[in-house]
């Protein structure tokens, strides 16, 4: 096995420099832990941006990978295969929708939802061709394809990639009056929203925001589209972030757990437990029926290997009660980190839901404080990464135990207090103290 130094050197020499990773090399993973080539063990508090909700290399999912990988991996959609229909039945019943359009990545899922929404707008709502608009939120993150970055206000993702795709109207997140004003305009087809804005720093909206947003969409005959690529599949303490405190592991018969059922639901990441790229767009018949043969697809979408893996990944969520575990541990995490906030001036805000949480550092987004804290956390055995400069996300695998969580909280506590002590001694400077 090559060393960490050699692995980083190879990436730096031969790879595009489109990421800025924490300087740690991961060579092995199991459950909530990862190891570097030198054998150092770390708690993973990023979970591959919530793709590894079920923990690294979960044996049930890996078993499905091995068994199907030795049988049939890919047919394309030119032919039927004997697994896709089983998967489609399983996942639609699991989430309470009529139909699924299977894809591979989260960004593909969002692009698919945009296409479905626009086609519905022209063929069902009657909006004139090429005039449909979709409402989106400021500080959104839905992926990095050309269409998606066209409505991003993240300069790094957006600037110098034009010309940009038209047809999007931006409103302030968690602002119902702005949303209604936008929906009331002519030719609005839908509202695309993250139930919790992850990349923006785990921005959690008001408790009634999603319910009222969905009601506004219904009032103005626009589709309510939920991007749950990162928030879905038990991360926030419910099966979906739009669920009402439901930890049953699948959708209840009468849809009781939902504040409101999305018109279009986008899933990805943990849909495979991090084992394989799998995403999905779900909708009921009257919406999905606008897509006809040849109008959208993917060579790998719905392949037998992906289908078997996704079934296994969802079985783990259900059978191991991971939504309930995420909710219970999330309450403990926020309670204990808020205690730390009272004794550490570095912490400005603590926010989150379930095991999707963030600490906002009381320093400028242009500072390196959050980055340097993550380096110290790494040195102390816990991996996390900043977003938006001064915010650190904490999103461990949902298989974490209470004892492990308390061990991690102690690592965070000691790291933050030691960092603050160094600031007090003048060893570290801050932009905004």
Secondary structure, DSSP 8 states (H G I E B T S, - for coil): ---HHHHHHHHHHHS-------S----EEEBTEEE-TT--EEEESSHHHHTTTT-BT-HHHHHHHHHHHTT-----TTS--TTHHHHHHHHHHHHT-SEEEEESSHHHHHHHHHHHHHHHIIIII---TT--EEEEETT-----SHHHHHT---HHHHTTS-S----EEEE-TT-HHHHHHHHTSTTEEEEEE-SEETTTT-EE--TTHHHHHHHHHHHTT-EEEEE-TTTTTTTTSSSSTTBSS--SSS--TT-TTBSS--SEEEE-GGGTTTSS--EEEEE-HHHHTT--TTSS--SSTT-HHHHHHHHHHHHHHHHTTHHHHHHHHHHHHHHHHHHHHHH-TTEEEEEEETTEEEEEESS-TTSSHHHHHHHHHHHTTEE-EEETTTEEEE---TT--HHHHHHHHHHHHHHHHHHHHHHHTTSS--S--
